[in-house]
């Protein structure tokens, strides 16, 4: 299976989104996710950063809605 498989990316992003939203992403989880999805840990880390940024922006928009 190629590393750029869209289904794999969607599943990985969903798993990371869930862990970040529930605040249960702990030390070592990124390495485990990388091994399970056969991708680099750095790539997993970049997705974690993106998801945290997206979650923070969504929370900021709820706290300070645009008028």
C-alpha positions in Angstrom: 0.0 0.0 0.0 1.5 3.4 -1.0 2.3 5.9 1.8 0.1 8.5 0.1 -3.1 6.4 0.3 -6.0 8.8 1.0 -7.8 6.3 3.2 -4.8 5.9 5.4 -4.4 9.7 5.7 -8.1 10.1 6.6 -7.9 7.4 9.3 -4.7 8.7 10.8 -6.0 12.3 10.9 -9.3 11.0 12.5 -7.4 9.1 15.2 -5.2 12.1 15.9 -8.2 14.5 16.0 -9.9 12.2 18.5 -6.9 12.0 20.8 -6.2 15.7 20.6 -9.9 16.6 21.3 -10.0 14.3 24.3 -6.6 15.5 25.5 -5.4 11.9 25.8 -2.4 12.2 23.4 0.5 11.2 25.7 4.2 10.6 25.3 4.9 7.7 22.9 1.5 7.8 21.2 2.9 9.6 18.1 5.5 6.9 17.6 2.9 4.1 18.0 0.6 5.8 15.5 3.5 6.2 13.1 4.3 2.5 13.4 0.7 1.4 13.0 0.0 3.5 10.0 3.5 2.9 8.5 4.5 6.6 8.3 7.2 8.7 9.9 6.8 10.0 13.4 7.6 13.5 12.1 4.6 13.3 9.7 2.4 12.3 12.6 3.8 15.2 14.7 3.0 17.7 11.9 -0.6 16.4 11.8 -0.8 16.8 15.6 0.3 20.4 15.3 -2.2 21.1 12.5 -5.1 19.5 14.5 -4.2 21.4 17.7 -4.0 24.7 15.7 -7.4 23.9 14.1 -9.0 23.0 17.4 -7.6 26.2 19.1 -8.9 28.4 16.2 -12.4 26.8 16.5 -12.4 27.4 20.2 -11.3 31.0 19.8 -14.1 31.6 17.2 -16.6 30.3 19.7 -15.3 32.4 22.5 -15.0 35.5 20.3 -17.5 35.3 17.5 -17.1 37.7 14.6 -19.8 40.4 14.3 
